Amino acid sequence: MITVTIERQSAVDLRIVSFAIEGHAKFAKPGKDIVCAGVSAVSVGTVNAIEELAGLVLPASMKSGWLRSDIPTTADAVSNEKAQLLLEGMIVQLNSIAASYGKFVQLRQQFRE
């Protein structure tokens, strides 16, 4: 199963401060697993979009079945807002995958404070 953990600053300040994606869906054989491919495309695409569109370089760690990133904040409020919007879009997309393949993908949210 793929577990997606979204960490928000607090229940009041809902800013996303980090995310982690761990595991393998095991929906199909490696190389044919559409669930793993979908989650990978959405998550890696989001990291790339944040770098390209918001100008923030995410300190992301990635290996097979694992992607984690802390979200830096900068003095540039516009870049921070763009990054947050792209991250919220990632959550919507991952929830869409989980709605169809919930046995293979689980999302959870937690608060730092």
DODRENDO-555098 format. One record per residue (C-alpha): residue number from 1; chain; z, y, x. Coordinates in steps of 0.1 Angstrom, whole numbers, plus 5000, padded with zeros to 4 digits. Example, Ala and Ser with C-alpha at 12.3 -4.5 7.8 and 13.67 -1.06 7.14 Angstrom:
DODRENDO-555098
  drennu  bagu    pz    py    px
       1     A  5078  4955  5123
       2     A  5071  4989  5137
END
This chain:
DODRENDO-555098
  drennu  bagu    pz    py    px
       1     A  5000  5000  5000
       2     A  4993  5036  5011
       3     A  5023  5059  5007
       4     A  5018  5096  5007
       5     A  5048  5118  5013
       6     A  5046  5155  5006
       7     A  5075  5176  5019
       8     A  5081  5209  5002
       9     A  5103  5237  5015
      10     A  5127  5235  4985
      11     A  5128  5231  4947
      12     A  5125  5269  4945
      13     A  5101  5275  4974
      14     A  5074  5249  4967
      15     A  5055  5256  4999
      16     A  5042  5224  5015
      17     A  5058  5221  5050
      18     A  5045  5186  5060
      19     A  5027  5155  5048
      20     A  5025  5119  5059
      21     A  5002  5092  5049
      22     A  5011  5057  5059
      23     A  4998  5021  5053
      24     A  4967  5004  5042
      25     A  4956  4999  5006
      26     A  4945  4963  5011
      27     A  4922  4967  4981
      28     A  4894  4950  5000
      29     A  4886  4937  5035
      30     A  4887  4963  5063
      31     A  4854  4983  5063
      32     A  4849  4977  5026
      33     A  4881  4992  5013
      34     A  4871  5021  4990
      35     A  4907  5031  4984
      36     A  4915  5035  5021
      37     A  4882  5053  5026
      38     A  4889  5077  4998
      39     A  4924  5085  5010
      40     A  4911  5090  5045
      41     A  4882  5112  5035
      42     A  4905  5134  5014
      43     A  4933  5137  5039
      44     A  4912  5142  5071
      45     A  4888  5165  5052
      46     A  4918  5186  5042
      47     A  4930  5189  5078
      48     A  4894  5199  5088
      49     A  4891  5224  5059
      50     A  4924  5241  5068
      51     A  4912  5245  5104
      52     A  4878  5258  5094
      53     A  4886  5279  5063
      54     A  4922  5291  5069
      55     A  4920  5293  5107
      56     A  4951  5273  5112
      57     A  4952  5244  5136
      58     A  4974  5217  5122
      59     A  4995  5197  5147
      60     A  4982  5164  5132
      61     A  4990  5129  5145
      62     A  4966  5102  5135
      63     A  4961  5065  5142
      64     A  4951  5035  5121
      65     A  4969  5036  5088
      66     A  4988  5068  5097
      67     A  4983  5106  5094
      68     A  5011  5131  5097
      69     A  5011  5169  5100
      70     A  5036  5197  5099
      71     A  5021  5229  5084
      72     A  5026  5259  5106
      73     A  5032  5293  5091
      74     A  5018  5324  5107
      75     A  5022  5361  5102
      76     A  4988  5361  5084
      77     A  4997  5356  5047
      78     A  4961  5351  5037
      79     A  4957  5321  5061
      80     A  4990  5306  5048
      81     A  4979  5310  5012
      82     A  4945  5293  5019
      83     A  4962  5264  5037
      84     A  4986  5259  5008
      85     A  4957  5260  4983
      86     A  4938  5234  5003
      87     A  4969  5212  5005
      88     A  4975  5214  4968
      89     A  4939  5204  4963
      90     A  4945  5174  4985
      91     A  4974  5164  4963
      92     A  4952  5167  4932
      93     A  4925  5145  4948
      94     A  4951  5119  4960
      95     A  4967  5118  4925
      96     A  4932  5112  4911
      97     A  4928  5082  4934
      98     A  4963  5070  4925
      99     A  4956  5073  4888
     100     A  4928  5047  4892
     101     A  4943  5026  4920
     102     A  4981  5031  4915
     103     A  4988  4996  4927
     104     A  4974  5006  4961
     105     A  4984  5043  4965
     106     A  5017  5060  4958
     107     A  5026  5097  4961
     108     A  5060  5110  4964
     109     A  5074  5145  4970
     110     A  5106  5155  4987
     111     A  5123  5188  4996
     112     A  5134  5199  5030
     113     A  5164  5219  5016
END
